[in-house]
């Protein structure tokens, strides 16, 4: 069940902004920045987790240590495409999959250990039944 965003107040939104920048930021520091106690921050974060607003805390790897790519994926127009995005998401080097409107059916953000792993990932995507083509671009640098 998706939460209603209207149930978040301005403090919740500020907590989310801080955690988006640093998911390991101590609740004490967040509290000091917002004029709250550590316990108040902890309760708000716990409630946002229970509501499904915060799904998980994760580690972001410095992208300079991996090969990053965006793969644009085209589906066959057979109508059997519902499961394709989930199958793509299950491939090891795939970070995120987005279904799209328009000419491109989906895009996969890929982080591979090296070019060989990237090629392996793209080959796996192409072998999924219902995928008609891919077009992949290696990311040279991140601006923002």
C-alpha positions as CSV (number, residue, x, y, z in Angstrom):
1,X,0.0,0.0,0.0
2,X,1.5,3.3,-1.0
3,X,1.6,6.1,1.6
4,X,-0.2,9.3,1.1
5,X,2.5,12.0,0.8
6,X,0.2,14.5,2.4
7,X,0.7,12.7,5.7
8,X,4.3,14.0,5.9
9,X,5.0,17.3,7.5
10,X,7.9,19.7,6.8
11,X,10.1,18.0,9.4
12,X,9.6,14.6,7.9
13,X,10.5,16.0,4.5
14,X,13.7,17.6,5.9
15,X,14.6,14.3,7.6
16,X,14.2,12.6,4.2
17,X,16.4,15.1,2.5
18,X,19.2,14.7,5.0
19,X,19.0,10.9,4.8
20,X,19.0,11.0,1.0
21,X,22.3,12.7,1.2
22,X,23.7,10.5,3.9
23,X,21.7,7.5,5.0
24,X,24.2,6.9,7.8
25,X,23.8,10.3,9.4
26,X,23.3,9.8,13.1
27,X,19.9,10.7,14.5
28,X,21.6,12.9,17.1
29,X,23.1,15.1,14.3
30,X,19.8,15.2,12.4
31,X,18.0,16.2,15.6
32,X,20.5,19.0,16.2
33,X,20.1,20.3,12.7
34,X,16.3,20.4,13.0
35,X,15.9,21.3,16.7
36,X,14.7,17.8,17.7
37,X,15.8,15.2,20.1
38,X,17.4,12.0,18.9
39,X,14.4,10.1,20.1
40,X,12.0,12.3,18.1
41,X,14.0,11.7,14.9
42,X,14.2,8.0,15.6
43,X,10.4,7.8,16.0
44,X,9.7,9.7,12.8
45,X,12.2,7.5,10.8
46,X,10.6,4.4,12.3
47,X,7.1,5.6,11.4
48,X,8.2,6.4,7.8
49,X,9.7,2.9,7.5
50,X,6.5,1.3,8.8
51,X,4.5,3.4,6.3
52,X,6.8,2.2,3.4
53,X,8.0,5.7,2.7
54,X,11.6,4.7,3.6
55,X,12.1,1.3,2.0
56,X,15.7,0.7,3.0
57,X,19.1,2.2,3.9
58,X,21.8,1.3,1.4
59,X,25.4,1.8,0.4
60,X,26.2,3.8,-2.7
61,X,29.5,2.7,-4.2
62,X,31.7,5.3,-5.7
63,X,30.9,5.0,-9.4
64,X,34.5,5.6,-10.4
65,X,35.3,2.0,-9.3
66,X,32.8,0.4,-11.7
67,X,31.7,0.6,-15.3
68,X,28.3,2.3,-15.5
69,X,26.0,2.1,-18.4
70,X,22.4,2.9,-19.4
71,X,20.8,0.3,-21.6
72,X,17.7,1.3,-23.6
73,X,15.6,-1.8,-24.1
74,X,13.0,-2.5,-26.8
75,X,10.3,-5.2,-26.5
76,X,8.7,-7.3,-29.1
77,X,5.1,-6.1,-29.7
78,X,3.7,-9.6,-28.9
79,X,1.9,-8.6,-25.8
80,X,3.9,-10.9,-23.6
81,X,6.0,-8.2,-22.0
82,X,4.6,-7.9,-18.4
83,X,7.4,-10.0,-16.9
84,X,10.3,-8.6,-18.8
85,X,11.2,-5.7,-16.5
86,X,11.2,-8.0,-13.5
87,X,13.5,-10.5,-15.3
88,X,15.9,-7.7,-16.2
89,X,15.9,-6.4,-12.6
90,X,17.0,-9.9,-11.4
91,X,20.3,-9.7,-13.4
92,X,23.2,-9.3,-11.1
93,X,24.8,-6.0,-12.5
94,X,21.4,-4.3,-13.0
95,X,20.8,-1.6,-10.4
96,X,17.5,-0.2,-11.5
97,X,14.9,-0.8,-14.2
98,X,12.4,1.8,-15.4
99,X,9.4,1.1,-17.7
100,X,8.9,4.0,-20.1
101,X,6.3,5.4,-22.4
102,X,7.3,6.1,-26.0
103,X,9.5,4.3,-28.4
104,X,11.8,2.8,-25.8
105,X,10.0,0.3,-23.5
106,X,12.5,0.2,-20.6
107,X,15.8,1.4,-19.4
108,X,18.3,-0.4,-17.2
109,X,20.9,1.3,-15.1
110,X,23.9,-1.0,-14.9
111,X,27.0,-1.0,-12.7
112,X,29.4,-3.7,-13.7
113,X,32.9,-4.6,-12.4
114,X,34.4,-4.3,-15.8
115,X,33.6,-4.2,-19.5
116,X,33.5,-8.0,-19.7
117,X,30.8,-8.0,-16.9
118,X,28.9,-5.3,-18.7
119,X,28.9,-7.3,-22.0
120,X,27.7,-10.4,-20.0
121,X,24.9,-8.3,-18.5
122,X,23.7,-7.0,-21.9
123,X,23.8,-10.5,-23.4
124,X,21.6,-11.7,-20.5
125,X,19.1,-8.9,-21.2
126,X,19.1,-9.7,-24.9
127,X,18.4,-13.4,-24.2
128,X,15.2,-12.6,-22.2
129,X,12.2,-13.7,-24.3
130,X,10.3,-10.7,-25.6
131,X,13.4,-8.4,-25.8
132,X,13.8,-7.4,-29.4
133,X,16.8,-5.0,-29.1
134,X,19.0,-3.0,-26.8
135,X,21.0,0.1,-27.2
136,X,23.6,0.7,-24.5
137,X,25.7,3.8,-23.6
138,X,28.6,3.6,-21.2
139,X,28.6,6.5,-18.8
140,X,31.9,8.5,-19.0
141,X,31.3,10.8,-16.0
142,X,28.6,12.0,-13.7
143,X,27.9,15.7,-13.5
144,X,25.3,15.7,-10.7
